[in-house]
């Protein structure tokens, strides 16, 4: 009987540790930040196609491609 109550209290402790109560705001913030990070990346891929359809030169498209440098440099400042 003592073993059963000990096992039951361990199971209750595990359930209490895995509770998401109070974490929904953090999860929502994480989703918003990932979405905001993806918008410039998506626009960086779509806008050159639109510009090319409107007659932009390769030089102008190359200049626009510099918008992706901050995402490339992110690998360098992330460990700081």
Secondary structure, 3 states (H helix, E strand, C coil): CHHHHHHHHHHHHHHHHCCCCCCHHHHHHHHHHHHHHHHHHHHHHHHHHHHHHCCCCHHHHHHHHHHHHHHHHHHHHCCC
